[in-house]
Amino acid sequence: MRRAISHPVLVLVALAFASGCQDDTAAGPGVEVPSGRTLSLIDVITNAPGPKGAAARFRFLAPDLTSEDAEVAAADMQALCDLFALERTEGMVPEPQQIIISFANAAVPFGEAAPDVVQFFESFRVENGVCVWEVF
């Protein structure tokens, strides 16, 4: 069963877009996901192409994330794509060919390696108005 995302999410997105969708390691208010974990939106990046062209990356901080959380994180990422990211990509120019959701247990500047930080990434394409998981 999916839970509705609350109004504080709108504040998170407004902050992300107001910052010009650039890298910003300050985390915003919490976003609850189906597993019960509370995440913070780090940033939304739209100015770096993905493997399939234009991409919208939604990066989240998950402080208690461990390497054993991969399966649960994947389900949370699917829910975030469907219920959070998808509607926020409408009207983006260029239109994203991929939505990439990532979780990290520490804020890492975009594109930098951090071997001691647990990070998970999932990629989705939009098909018939829903997020479809892709091999990343």
C-alpha positions as CSV (number, residue, x, y, z in Angstrom):
1,M,0.0,0.0,0.0
2,R,1.4,3.4,-0.9
3,R,1.2,6.4,1.3
4,A,0.5,9.9,0.0
5,I,3.4,12.3,0.2
6,S,2.7,15.3,2.5
7,H,2.7,19.0,1.8
8,P,6.3,19.5,3.0
9,V,7.4,17.8,-0.2
10,L,6.2,20.9,-2.1
11,V,8.5,23.1,0.0
12,L,11.4,20.7,-0.9
13,V,10.8,20.9,-4.6
14,A,10.4,24.7,-4.5
15,L,13.8,25.0,-2.7
16,A,15.5,22.6,-5.2
17,F,14.2,24.5,-8.2
18,A,14.9,27.9,-6.6
19,S,18.5,26.9,-6.3
20,G,18.7,26.5,-10.1
21,C,18.8,22.7,-9.8
22,Q,22.5,22.8,-9.0
23,D,24.5,20.7,-6.6
24,D,23.7,21.8,-3.0
25,T,24.7,19.5,-0.2
26,A,22.3,21.0,2.4
27,A,19.5,18.6,3.1
28,G,15.9,19.7,3.2
29,P,12.9,18.7,5.4
30,G,12.1,15.0,5.7
31,V,10.2,12.9,3.0
32,E,8.7,9.7,4.3
33,V,8.9,6.6,2.0
34,P,6.9,3.3,2.1
35,S,9.6,1.5,4.2
36,G,9.0,4.1,7.0
37,R,12.5,5.7,6.4
38,T,12.6,9.5,6.4
39,L,14.8,10.9,3.7
40,S,15.9,14.5,3.0
41,L,16.1,15.8,-0.6
42,I,19.7,16.9,-1.2
43,D,19.1,18.4,-4.7
44,V,17.5,17.9,-8.1
45,I,20.0,18.0,-11.0
46,T,18.9,18.5,-14.5
47,N,22.0,20.0,-16.2
48,A,24.0,16.8,-16.5
49,P,23.0,14.3,-19.2
50,G,22.5,10.7,-18.3
51,P,23.3,7.6,-20.4
52,K,20.1,8.1,-22.5
53,G,20.3,11.9,-22.9
54,A,18.4,14.4,-20.7
55,A,18.0,13.2,-17.2
56,A,16.5,14.5,-14.0
57,R,18.4,13.3,-10.9
58,F,16.6,13.4,-7.5
59,R,19.3,12.9,-4.8
60,F,18.2,12.0,-1.3
61,L,20.1,11.7,2.0
62,A,19.3,8.5,4.0
63,P,21.6,8.8,7.1
64,D,20.9,5.2,8.4
65,L,21.4,3.6,5.0
66,T,23.5,0.4,5.0
67,S,24.7,-1.9,2.2
68,E,22.2,-4.5,3.3
69,D,19.3,-2.1,2.5
70,A,19.4,-2.5,-1.3
71,E,16.1,-4.3,-1.8
72,V,14.1,-2.0,0.5
73,A,15.8,1.0,-1.0
74,A,14.8,-0.1,-4.5
75,A,11.1,-0.3,-3.5
76,D,11.4,3.2,-1.9
77,M,13.0,4.6,-5.1
78,Q,10.2,3.2,-7.2
79,A,7.6,4.9,-5.0
80,L,9.6,8.2,-5.1
81,C,9.8,8.1,-8.9
82,D,6.0,7.4,-9.2
83,L,4.8,9.7,-6.4
84,F,7.4,12.4,-6.2
85,A,9.7,12.8,-9.2
86,L,7.4,12.0,-12.1
87,E,5.1,15.0,-11.7
88,R,8.0,17.3,-11.1
89,T,9.6,16.5,-14.4
90,E,6.5,17.7,-16.4
91,G,7.5,20.8,-18.3
92,M,11.2,20.4,-17.9
93,V,13.2,21.5,-20.9
94,P,14.7,19.4,-22.3
95,E,12.2,16.6,-21.4
96,P,14.1,14.0,-19.3
97,Q,14.6,10.7,-21.0
98,Q,15.4,9.2,-17.6
99,I,14.6,9.9,-14.0
100,I,17.4,8.8,-11.7
101,I,16.8,8.4,-8.0
102,S,19.7,8.1,-5.6
103,F,20.1,7.5,-1.8
104,A,23.3,8.1,0.2
105,N,24.0,7.9,3.9
106,A,26.1,11.1,3.6
107,A,25.8,14.1,1.4
108,V,28.4,13.7,-1.5
109,P,28.9,16.5,-4.1
110,F,27.5,15.4,-7.4
111,G,29.9,13.4,-9.5
112,E,32.5,12.9,-6.7
113,A,33.6,9.4,-5.6
114,A,33.1,8.5,-2.0
115,P,34.0,4.9,-1.4
116,D,33.1,5.0,2.3
117,V,29.6,6.3,1.7
118,V,26.8,3.9,1.0
119,Q,25.0,5.0,-2.2
120,F,22.2,3.4,-4.3
121,F,21.0,4.5,-7.7
122,E,18.0,3.5,-9.8
123,S,17.1,4.6,-13.2
124,F,13.6,4.9,-14.7
125,R,12.1,5.7,-18.0
126,V,8.6,7.3,-18.3
127,E,6.2,5.1,-20.2
128,N,2.4,5.7,-20.3
129,G,2.7,8.1,-17.4
130,V,4.5,5.7,-15.0
131,C,8.1,5.1,-14.0
132,V,9.5,1.9,-15.5
133,W,12.7,0.6,-13.9
134,E,15.7,0.3,-16.1
135,V,19.1,-1.4,-15.6
136,F,21.4,1.4,-14.6
